[in-house]
Amino acid sequence: MRGEYDVCIIGGCGHVGLPLGLAFANHKKKVVLFDINQANVEKVNRKEMPFLDKGAPEILTKTVDSGLLEATTDKTVISRSKNIIMVIGTPVDEHLNPNLLGIITAIKNVKDLLHKDQLLVLRSTIYPGITKKVHSYLKSVKCGISLAFCPERVTEGFALEEIRTLPQIVSAYDKATLKLASKLFSALEVETVELTPEEAELVKLFSNTWRYINFATANQFFMIAENCGVDFYKVYKGMTYNYPRLKGFPKAGYAAGPCLFKDTMQLSAFDSNHFFLGHSAMLVNEGLPAFVINRLKRNVDLSKKTVGILGMAFKADSDDPRESLSYKFKKILELEAKKVLCSDLYIQNPDFVDAEELIRRSDIVILAAPHRAYKKLKLKNKHVVDIWNFFDSV
């Protein structure tokens, strides 16, 4: 029966879809999460979060118990839903080129389940022009569905919290669809900002690329300071202390994860690879592990040392290992060091050891992901590589 669900999220049990589904269900919308990941579907229906997200476990329990949220691998729920939100994005391949066929292929696979009474919302970061291509395809198959692009702009781990507080960008090719999209997200009691699809596509790419370049700037400054024997964090304090124009300047750190690098490379591809600033940022951020290891090699013979990598997630207090630079450390150190140990508080891996064992057995400890709980660790008399200044914060 059509209209059985208010919202269906395709890819709904992942880091983008699930928090959004929770937000809608928490605002009394009946939500179904369609996902091909059977394990995550089962977890959601058992009221277990598949990943960390602040405040999500309580909302998951509440919305599943109330019958407002369910997960399934049955794609026929798409035809029984008023609003469809697709969270499939545009990945980049091993040559840093965007894969432009993923979204079109996904829509072709479900086109027979779409009908003219529905709103289809593209949600994840997409390559500029993809919304228009999808719009043209949907018109060609004459399903009559309305199409909008409404990008997510939340921080992983705090997605549910930010969905409820950040303005939502909405875009479409006609006023009627724009009104439908605005009405849908207004149910979350957030402001909406109306743009064209082309403007909205660039908002998302520009935002993530801006952050990536900012991190690269801090990391380049860190390298310069290290190379001339100056304490970067004393310089950092001098730059930022009571100086409002540098309030947002980041500390050094391993800039990674599934979005920032990928979106910077997408923007570069869109600009016919003339975006030299983005490529420079990539070389700085992706080159930081090698820089750290080369600095170590100046002072110690790594071939005689056991090195522990503390934190394998791509950022602090996350359980997501995707695109984490910790694994780049591991790969290089397996060639350079006597032995490499890995540990993470939130990632289950039979090859990892716990943090205390890693510290006890390692000659050198590299803090790769500064989980807050690591503040309690006893690292006295250990050679610790901490570019975050985590253990001696400014």
C-alpha positions in Angstrom: 0.0 0.0 0.0 1.4 3.4 -1.0 2.1 5.9 1.7 2.7 3.2 4.4 5.9 5.0 5.4 6.6 8.7 5.6 10.3 8.3 4.8 12.4 5.5 3.3 16.1 5.9 3.4 18.1 3.9 0.9 21.4 3.0 2.6 19.7 3.7 5.8 21.8 1.8 8.3 25.1 3.6 7.6 26.7 6.7 9.1 24.6 9.1 7.0 21.3 7.4 6.8 20.7 6.0 10.3 21.1 9.3 12.2 18.8 11.0 9.7 16.2 8.2 10.1 16.4 8.5 13.8 15.9 12.3 13.6 12.8 11.9 11.5 11.4 9.1 13.6 12.0 11.1 16.7 9.8 13.8 15.1 6.9 11.3 14.7 7.6 10.3 11.1 7.2 6.6 10.3 10.6 5.6 8.9 11.9 2.5 7.1 15.6 2.0 6.6 16.4 0.0 3.5 19.9 -1.5 3.4 21.7 -4.5 1.9 23.9 -4.9 5.0 22.0 -7.7 6.7 24.1 -7.5 9.9 23.4 -3.8 10.4 19.7 -4.2 9.6 19.5 -6.9 12.3 21.4 -4.7 14.8 19.1 -1.7 14.2 16.0 -3.9 14.7 17.6 -5.2 17.9 18.0 -1.6 19.0 21.8 -1.8 18.7 23.7 1.0 17.1 26.2 -0.3 14.4 28.5 2.6 15.1 29.1 5.5 17.6 26.9 8.5 17.4 26.2 10.8 20.3 22.7 10.5 21.7 21.7 7.9 19.1 21.3 4.7 21.3 18.5 6.3 23.4 16.6 7.6 20.3 17.1 4.2 18.6 15.5 2.3 21.5 12.7 4.9 21.7 11.8 4.9 18.0 12.0 1.2 17.5 9.8 0.5 20.5 7.3 3.0 19.3 7.1 1.4 15.9 8.2 4.6 14.2 11.5 3.1 12.9 12.4 -0.2 11.3 15.1 -1.6 9.1 14.8 -4.1 6.2 16.6 -5.6 3.3 13.4 -5.8 1.3 13.5 -3.1 -1.3 9.8 -3.2 -2.0 9.3 -0.8 0.9 10.5 1.9 -1.5 7.2 1.7 -3.4 5.3 2.0 -0.1 7.0 5.3 1.0 6.0 8.9 0.4 9.6 10.3 0.6 12.7 8.5 -0.6 16.1 9.6 0.6 19.1 8.1 -1.1 22.4 8.4 0.8 24.6 6.8 -1.9 27.5 9.2 -2.8 30.2 9.5 -5.4 33.3 7.6 -4.4 36.8 8.1 -6.0 38.7 5.1 -7.5 42.3 4.2 -7.0 43.3 6.7 -9.5 41.5 9.5 -7.7 38.8 9.8 -10.3 35.1 10.1 -9.3 32.9 7.1 -10.0 30.0 8.8 -11.7 27.9 5.7 -12.4 27.1 4.6 -8.9 24.1 6.7 -8.2 22.6 6.2 -11.7 23.0 2.5 -11.4 21.4 2.5 -8.0 18.4 4.4 -9.3 18.1 2.1 -12.3 17.9 -0.8 -9.9 14.9 0.7 -8.1 13.2 2.7 -10.8 10.3 0.2 -11.1 9.5 1.0 -7.4 9.2 4.7 -7.9 6.0 6.6 -8.8 4.7 10.1 -9.4 3.4 10.7 -5.8 6.9 10.5 -4.3 9.8 12.8 -3.6 13.3 11.5 -4.1 16.1 13.2 -2.2 19.7 12.8 -3.0 21.5 13.2 0.3 25.2 12.3 0.1 28.0 14.3 -1.5 27.9 14.0 -5.3 29.9 15.1 -8.2 28.7 18.4 -9.7 26.2 17.7 -12.5 25.0 14.4 -11.1 21.7 15.8 -9.9 21.0 17.1 -13.4 21.9 13.8 -14.9 19.6 11.9 -12.5 16.8 14.5 -13.2 17.2 13.8 -17.0 17.2 10.1 -16.5 14.0 10.1 -14.3 12.2 12.3 -16.9 13.3 9.8 -19.6 11.7 6.8 -17.8 8.6 8.9 -17.1 8.1 7.7 -13.5 7.0 11.2 -12.6 8.9 11.3 -9.3 10.0 14.7 -7.9 13.8 15.0 -7.4 15.7 17.2 -4.9 19.3 17.4 -3.7 19.6 18.1 0.0 23.1 17.4 1.2 24.1 16.4 4.7 26.8 18.5 6.3 27.2 16.8 9.7 30.3 15.6 11.6 30.5 11.8 11.9 29.9 10.8 15.5 27.7 13.9 16.1 25.4 13.5 13.2 22.1 13.1 15.1 23.0 16.1 17.2 23.9 18.3 14.3 20.9 17.3 12.1 18.7 18.9 14.7 20.7 22.1 14.9 22.3 23.0 11.5 20.5 24.7 8.6 19.5 22.3 5.9 20.2 23.1 2.3 17.4 22.2 -0.1 17.5 22.4 -3.9 15.4 21.3 -6.9 14.7 22.2 -10.5 11.2 23.5 -9.9 9.4 25.4 -7.2 6.9 22.7 -6.4 9.6 20.2 -5.6 11.6 22.8 -3.7 8.5 23.3 -1.6 8.1 19.6 -1.0 11.8 19.3 0.1 11.5 22.3 2.4 8.4 20.9 4.0 10.1 17.5 4.6 13.1 18.9 6.4 11.1 21.5 8.2 9.6 18.6 10.1 13.0 18.4 11.9 12.4 22.0 13.1 15.5 23.3 11.4 16.1 26.3 9.1 16.2 25.6 5.4 18.3 27.4 2.8 17.1 27.2 -0.8 19.6 26.9 -3.7 19.8 25.5 -7.2 21.1 22.0 -7.4 24.4 23.2 -8.9 24.9 25.6 -6.1 24.1 23.0 -3.5 26.5 20.5 -5.0 29.3 23.0 -4.8 28.4 24.0 -1.2 29.1 20.5 0.0 32.4 20.1 -2.0 33.6 23.6 -1.1 32.9 23.1 2.6 34.8 19.8 2.9 37.6 21.0 0.8 38.0 24.2 2.8 38.3 22.1 6.0 40.9 19.8 4.3 43.0 22.7 3.2 42.9 24.3 6.6 44.2 21.0 8.1 46.9 20.9 5.5 48.0 24.4 6.3 48.4 23.5 10.0 50.2 20.3 9.1 52.6 22.1 6.7 53.4 24.7 9.4 54.0 21.8 11.8 56.5 20.3 9.4 58.3 23.6 8.9 58.6 24.1 12.6 59.8 20.5 13.2 62.4 20.9 10.4 63.9 24.0 12.0 63.8 22.6 15.6 61.0 24.9 16.9 58.1 23.8 19.1 55.1 24.2 16.8 52.7 24.4 19.7 54.5 27.3 21.3 54.1 29.0 17.9 50.5 27.9 17.8 49.8 29.5 21.2 51.5 32.7 20.1 49.4 32.8 17.0 46.0 32.1 18.6 46.1 33.4 22.1 43.4 36.2 22.4 43.8 36.8 18.7 40.3 36.5 17.2 41.4 36.4 13.5 43.0 33.0 14.1 40.3 31.6 16.4 39.5 28.9 13.9 43.0 27.9 13.1 43.3 24.1 13.6 46.1 22.2 15.4 48.2 19.7 13.5 46.8 16.2 13.1 46.1 13.4 10.8 43.4 14.7 8.4 41.6 11.6 7.1 38.3 9.9 6.9 35.8 9.0 4.2 34.8 12.6 3.1 37.5 15.3 3.2 40.1 13.7 1.0 37.5 12.2 -1.4 35.6 15.5 -1.8 38.8 17.5 -2.5 39.7 15.0 -5.2 36.2 15.3 -6.7 36.5 19.1 -6.8 39.9 18.8 -8.5 38.4 16.4 -11.1 35.5 18.8 -11.7 38.1 21.6 -12.3 39.9 19.4 -14.9 42.7 18.8 -12.4 43.6 22.5 -12.3 42.9 22.7 -8.6 46.5 22.7 -7.5 45.7 24.0 -4.0 43.6 20.8 -3.4 46.4 18.5 -4.7 48.9 20.3 -2.5 46.7 19.8 0.5 46.4 16.1 -0.3 50.2 15.8 -0.6 50.7 17.4 2.8 48.0 15.5 4.7 48.6 12.1 3.1 52.4 12.6 3.4 52.3 13.3 7.2 52.8 9.7 8.3 55.9 9.4 6.1 57.2 12.7 7.5 56.8 11.5 11.1 58.5 8.2 10.4 61.4 9.9 8.6 61.9 12.3 11.6 62.0 9.2 13.8 64.6 7.6 11.7 67.0 10.5 12.2 67.2 9.7 15.9 66.6 5.9 16.3 67.2 2.7 14.4 63.6 1.6 13.8 64.8 -1.8 12.6 65.6 -2.5 16.3 62.4 -1.0 17.7 58.8 -2.1 18.4 56.4 0.7 17.4 52.9 0.9 18.7 50.1 2.7 16.8 47.6 4.0 19.3 44.2 4.6 17.7 43.3 3.1 14.4 40.1 5.1 13.7 40.3 8.0 11.3 39.6 10.5 14.1 39.2 10.8 17.9 36.3 9.0 19.6 35.2 7.3 16.5 34.9 3.6 15.6 35.3 4.2 11.9 38.6 3.0 10.3 37.7 4.2 6.8 40.6 6.1 5.1 42.4 6.3 8.4 46.1 7.3 8.1 46.8 4.9 10.9 46.9 2.2 8.3 49.4 4.1 6.2 51.6 4.3 9.4 51.2 0.5 9.7 52.1 -0.2 6.1 55.3 1.9 6.2 56.4 0.7 9.7 56.0 -2.9 8.7 58.9 -2.3 6.3 60.9 -0.1 8.7 60.4 -1.3 12.3 61.3 -4.5 14.1 57.6 -5.0 15.1 54.4 -3.1 14.8 51.5 -3.2 17.3 48.1 -1.7 16.8 45.4 -0.8 19.3 42.0 1.0 19.3 39.5 1.5 22.0 36.5 1.3 19.7 37.5 -1.0 16.8 37.4 -4.8 17.2 40.2 -6.6 15.5 41.7 -9.9 16.5 45.2 -8.6 15.5 45.0 -5.6 17.8 46.2 -5.5 21.4 44.8 -3.4 24.2 46.3 0.0 24.9 48.1 -1.1 28.1 49.8 -4.0 26.4 50.8 -1.8 23.4 52.4 0.7 25.8 54.2 -2.0 27.8 55.6 -3.8 24.7 56.4 -0.8 22.5 59.7 1.2 22.4 57.9 4.0 20.6 54.2 4.9 20.7 52.6 6.9 17.9 49.3 8.6 18.9 47.3 8.3 15.7 43.8 8.8 17.0 43.5 10.9 20.2 40.5 9.2 21.8 39.7 11.1 25.0 40.0 8.0 27.1 43.7 7.8 26.3 44.3 10.8 28.6 44.3 8.3 31.5 47.1 6.1 30.1 50.5 6.0 31.8 53.2 6.8 29.3 56.0 7.7 31.6 59.5 6.9 30.2 58.0 6.1 26.8 59.0 7.7 23.5 55.6 9.1 22.4 55.0 10.8 19.1 52.1 13.1 19.6 51.6 15.7 16.9 48.2 16.5 18.2 49.7 17.9 21.5 47.1 15.7 23.1 49.1 14.7 26.2 50.3 18.3 26.7 47.5 20.4 25.4 48.0 24.1 24.7 
